[in-house]
């Protein structure tokens, strides 16, 4: 079958976009110029919103089993314990995944590839994009593999090919921002003693994060290379850094499995779309490593774009819905870059502010604040990306209680499970929290959009809902329309406006 979408780049963003398209039966190609999956990956954190998306695809359990929930974090300063942050299940009643999951990006990618392979879909490695030309009716791409050039047309193309994106450059899109002067190292090492907690180590020369890995005795290190070592050149291997790491972290290294260096950037592309070409993930935005947001944000891009491309290609939505991708995702990317930049500078920028943050704010003030329930809840929502919302989107309408069109559907535990279970269809659906009217049932029947009726519980009120409200829910689990009076005319008008039909509905 002729591929309709070209995905350039097989990191987490590209792989999740592939999963999203496969879910709806859209034929595509996914290519990568590398010879295989990356090894020297630095993303370690999988947030709750990402796991919620993976639950929709039916793959969340394998990630949870492979990763390690981070229940506590230790803060060390010059080898001494300064404080402990209790994460625990600090997102209880907010998400079915109320924790932060530690899972190395290389293992993360391997799981995504394994799932695609099980569907008979394989990444085309050693395949490079040479050129891309966007036309009115198609995108014309030239790729090369083992010296053999191929020309092919696609309905759409998406660049998930990282910070040095060929797709972005081919489209002539600017990538304003900057590069941090600090040089980072990342290494996967064996430890002579078991490491069970995530540890943030501050010391005179910088900092180093220590993450335990599920594989017995393995530890992931991410840190700054101190200036006195950099003055002799960027280390080609970890050896010059081993005494520095062991002295400052307490990790005694038995072996080095791999090692890499990198500089971090803070950039957001001026546009995430040009005609039939889109960019996502690091091709569109790069961030400081604070909060482990970068990879998760790219995955959010992929899920957002995936259902919209599928809907348009299957004639289940007006092509105008694609305009919402950039407006929904670019606003969050800009806010995130600005926020993480300020946090990063306060952590490692030097001076009085950095000393205050390292000596007082992180070890003493942050743990106290996280013991206050409202602050703990707010911290989880921001860190986990469950707070991301699209209230200003063209696709968002209505409000009921504190839930607006564009909000993530609140997670509610019900008598027989939870309200996220129906989202595994990755399709449009109607939810009623209370009792559905006969007219709403008839609308569901005539449109083919499934109706899920949840009996009213006090937890729904706690989530900000009003009884008997109807929500039209998007395939990605966000509320499209909040209708407090179950006005079927308003719901039908919304469906007509965007020519919405469920993916599974084949009636004419």
N, C-alpha and C positions, 0 to 999 in steps of 0.2 A: 504494500500500500504506500502511495506517495506521501512522504512526510509533509505535514503542513506547518510545522514549527521547527526552527533550528535553534537549539540551545548550545551556546558556546561557553564551555567551562563546566567541569564536573566536580566542583567543590560542593559543600552542603547546599548552597543556594540553587545551583543548577540541578543537583540530584533531586531536591524536593520539588522543583518545578517539573521535573520529569515525572515524579510520582503523581503530582496533581493532574497532569495531562493524561497519564496512563489511567488514572481513576475514571476519567470520562471517556476513554477510548479514542483520544486524539493521537494520530500518528505523528511521530517527531523523530529528529536525530539529536543526539547529545554527543558533542565532540570535545576533546581536550588535547592540547598539544603535548602534555606530559606523557610519559611512558606508562604511568599508572597512578594510583592514589598517592596522595602526599604522606610523608612520614614525619617531617619536621614541623608538625602543626602546633599552634600555640593556643588555640581556643580550648578551654577546659570546662566551661560551664554550659549546661543545658537548662534553660529556664522553664517555668511552668507553662507559659503560653505555647512554647514550642512543643512540649509534651502533649498539650491539649490538641494541637494540630495533628500530632502523630497518632493520638488516640482516634481521631477522625479517619486516618488512613489505616487503622488497625495494626500499628507497629509500635505503639508506645511501650508495651510490656517488655519487648526485647531490649530497649534502651535503658529502662529502669533496672532490669536484671544485670546489664553489663556495667552500669555506672554505680557510683557511691553517693547516696544522699548526704549532703553536708549538714550535719546537725550542730557542730560547734566549730568555731574558728579561733585560733590562738593568735594573740598579738605579742610579738617578741621585740624587744629593743636592746641591742647590744648583747644578745644572748640571754636576757632575763625576761621571764614572763611578766608582761605588763597588764594583760587583760584577756578575758575570754568572751567572745560573742556567741550567745546561744541562739542559733537559728531554729533548731528543732523543726517541728512542722509549723512554721510561723505563718503559713498561709491557710491554716485550717478554716473551713467554711467559705473559702474564697475559690479554691481550685481542688480538683481531685489529685493534684500533684503539689502538695503544700510545702515543698522544700526546694532547695537548689541542688541540682544533680551534677556531680563531678564525673565527666566522661571525656577523655582525650579526643580531639577532633579526628585523628586518624582512625580510631575505633568507631567513632560516629559515622564517618564516611563509609567505612567498611560495612556497617550495618545497612546503610542506605543502598549501597551497591548490591549487597546480598539480596535485599528485597526486590530491587529492580531485576536482578538476574533471575529470581524466582518467577518473574512475570515474562521472562523471555526477552528482556530489554537489556542491551549491553552498551556500555560507554565505548565510543570509538576513540581509543587512545592513539597517541602519535599522529593526531590529525589536527592540522593548523588552519585557522582562518586566514586567508590571504587578503581578501577584499570583500566588501559588502556594499551593495548599492540598493538604495530604497526607491521603489517606483510606486506608481499609483495602485497597481493591482497585485504587486508581488515584491518580495525582497530577493535580489539576485546575489548569491554568495559563491565565492571561489574558495575551495579548500584544497589542501594538499596532504597526501599521506605517502610516505616512502617515495617521494619524488613524483608521484602521480597526481596531476591536477584534475579537479572535478568542478564543474559548474552546475549549479542547481538553483531552482526558484522555490521560494516558500511563501506562505501567506503572511507569516510573522517570524521575526527573529528576536532572540533575547540574549544579551551579553551578561553572562554570570562569570566572566573571566577575570575577575580580580582587579586590584588597584591599577594595574597597567593595561587595562582592558583594550584589546584591539577593536572591539565593537564600538566602544565609546569614541575612540580616536577616529575610526572610519566615519562616524556620524558628525565629527567635528564639534563635539560637546566639550565645553570648558569644565575643569575640575578644580575649582578654587579651594584654597586652604593652605596648609603648611605641613612641615615635617618636624617632629620633635628632635632635638639635638641628641638626646640620650640614645645609646645603643643597647639593645636588649639581647639577652641570650635565652635560649630554651633548650632543655636537655631532658632526655629520658634516661634515668640511671637506676642501678640496683643499689639498695640500701642494706647495710650490714645489720641494722636494727629495724624492726617494724615501725612504720609511720602510719598513724591512724587518723590524725586530724589535719585539716587544712591549716597551714601556718603562714602568717604574714610577718616576715622578719625585716625590721628596720635596723640600720646600723650606719656608721659614719660614712661609708662609701656608697650607700644607696639602699636597695631593698631586694628581697628575693622571696617569691611565693613558693611554697612547697605543697604539692597535691599528692595524696596517696592514689594509686591506681589499683584497680581490682586484681590485676596480676600480682601474685604474691611477691613481696619484696621490691616492687617497682615504685618509683617516685618520679613525678614530673616537676622540674624546676623552671621557673620563669623569673628572670631578674635583670637588673642593670649591670652592665660591665663597668667596673670602677675606672675613673679617668687614668689612674696610674698604670693600669694594665692596657688601656686603649692607647696610651702614649707610645707604647711599643708596637702598635698595630693591632688590628682586629684579630683576636685569637682564632687560629684555624681549627682548633679543637678545644675541648673542655679542660685539658690538662693544666694550663696556667690558672684557671679559675677554681680548680678543685680545693686548694688550701683556703681560698677566700670563701667558698661555699661552706666547707666543713666548719671553719672557724665561726662563721656567722649564723648558721642554721642548725648546727648539731647533727646534720645528716652525714653519715660516714659512707662514702661512695665505694661500692665494691666493683662496679663495672659501669661503662658508659655505652648505652645502646645507640644513641644518636644525639646530635648536637647541631644547633644552627644559631645564627644571629640575624637580627633585623632591626629596622627603625620603624617606629609607629608614626602614623599620619593622622591628620584631622582635616577631612575634605568632604564636601558634598557637591555633586554634579549640579549644574544649572538646570538641567532637565533630566527626567527619567524616561522620556519617550521622544522619539522623533519619527512621526508617521507610523510605519509598520514595525519599527525597531524599538525595543525596550532594553533598559539596563536594570540590574538588580544586584543586591549584595555589595561587595567591595568595589565593584565596577561603578556603583552609584554613590557610595558613601563609605568612608573609613573613619574609625574612631580610635581614641586612646583605649588601652585595655581595661580601664576602670569599669568594674561591674560586669565584665564578661558579656557585653551587649552586642558586639559586632556581628558574630555569626548568627545569633538568634534574630537580629534585625533582618539579615539577609534571608533567613528562612521565612520570616513574616512577609517579606516582599514576594517571595516565590508563591506562597499560598494565596496571597491577594491577587497576584497576576494570573495564576494558574486557572482558577475557576472562571475568571472573566474571559480569558482567551478561549477556553473550552466552550463557554456559553455562546460566544459570538460565532465561533467556527461551526457549532452545531445548530445555529440559527435559533437558539433558545434565549437570546437577548439582543437588543439593539447594539450595533457597533459602538454607539456613544458611551456605553458603560466602560470602555477601555480608557476613556478620558479620566475616569476616577482613580486609576492606578497612581498616576503621578501625584495628584492632589492629596490623596490619602497617605501616601508613604513619604513624600518629600518633607512634609511639615514635621513629622516625627523625627526624621533623620537630622534635620537642621537643629531641632531642639536637643536631641541626644548628643550631637557633636559639641554643641556649646556647653552642655552640662558636664560631659565627661572631660572636656578640655579643662574646665575650671577645677574639677576634682583632681585631675592628674597633676596640674601645676601646683596645687596646694600640697600634694603628696610628695613630689620630688623636685619642685622648683627651687628649693633652698630658701634660706632666710628665716625670719621670725615666724611667718605663717606656717611653713613646713614643720618647724620644730613644735609649734603649738598643736598642729594636727597629729603629728606622730606621738607626742608625749602625753597629750591630754584628750584630744577629741576622740581619736579612734580607740585607745585602750580604756578610757574611763567614761566619757560622755555617751558614746554610741551604745555600749552595753546597757547603760541605764535607760536610755531612750527606748531601746528595743524591748524593755520590760513594761512599757506603757502600752496597753492594748491598741488604742487608736493609732499611735505612731508606728507600732509594729505592723499593723494592718496596712498603713499607707506605705511603709518601707517595702513590704512584700509586693504590693501592687505595682510599685514603680520598678523594682528590681526585676520582677518576673514578667514584665510587659503585659500583664493582664489589665493594666490601666489604659493601654492604648485605645483610643476611640476616634471615630471619624464623624463627629457631629456636624462638621461643616461640609461634608461630602454631598455631591449631587444625588447620591444614592440613599441619603439618610433623611428620615422624615418622622415627625410626631414625637410625643413624650407621654409617659405615664409614670407617676411617682417620680423617682429619681432616675429612671431608666429612659434614655433618649434613643431615637434612631441614630445609629452610628456607634453605639456602645457595644462592647462585648456582652453577649448574653450572660447574665449572672448564673453562676453554677448553683444549682439547687438539688439537694438530696431529697428524693421522694420515697414513698412507701415501698416501691418496687425497684429502686435503683437511683438514677439521677436523670436530670433533664439534658445531659450531654450525650446520652446514649443514642438518641435519634440523629445526632449530628454526624454519625458515622456514615450516613448516606452521602455526605458532602453535596447536599442538594438543598433547594429551597424548601421551606416548611413553615407551617403555622403552629404557634404555641399559644395555648390559653392556660392561664394560671387561675383556676376557678372552674367555671362552667361555660361551655361553648353554646352559643345560640344556634337555633335551627338554621338560620340564614347563613351563618358561618360554615356550618357543616355542608350546606348545599354548595357554597362557594368552593370549598375544598373538593367536593365531588366533581364539579364542572371544570375546574382548572387543573385537577390532578395533583394539586399541592397537598401533601399529607398534613393532617391536623393531629396534633398531639395535645391531649387535654390532661392537665395536671391538677389533681385535687388541691385546693387551697390549704396551705400550712403556714404556721407562724414564721417559718424560715423564709418564706417568700416576702413577707412584710419586712423582715430584717434586711432583705436584699434590696429593698426600696421599691418593691412592686405593689400595685393596687389590684384588688381582687377582680377577676374576670377580664383583665386586660388581654388583648390579642397582640401577639408579636409576629410579624413576618420576618423570618430569620434567613439570612443569606447562607450560601454554601460554606462560607468560612466561619460561621458561628457568630457573626455580628448581627445586631438588630438592624434591619432595613427600615421597618415601619413599626412604630409603637402606637397602637390604636386602643385607647382606654374604653371605648364604647362598642367595640367590635363592629364598627361601621364598615360593612362589606363594600359599600360604594367607594369608600376611600381606599380600601385594599385593592379593589378591582382597578381603580384609576391608576394606582401605583404600578400594578402589573402591566396595564395597557401602555403607560408612559414609556416604560423601558422594554416593552414586548417580552416580558419575562414568561418563560415556561420551564417547568422542571425538567431536568436532564432525563428523567426516567419516564416522562409523559409523552406518549407517541400519538395521542389523539389529534386530529386536525382541527 
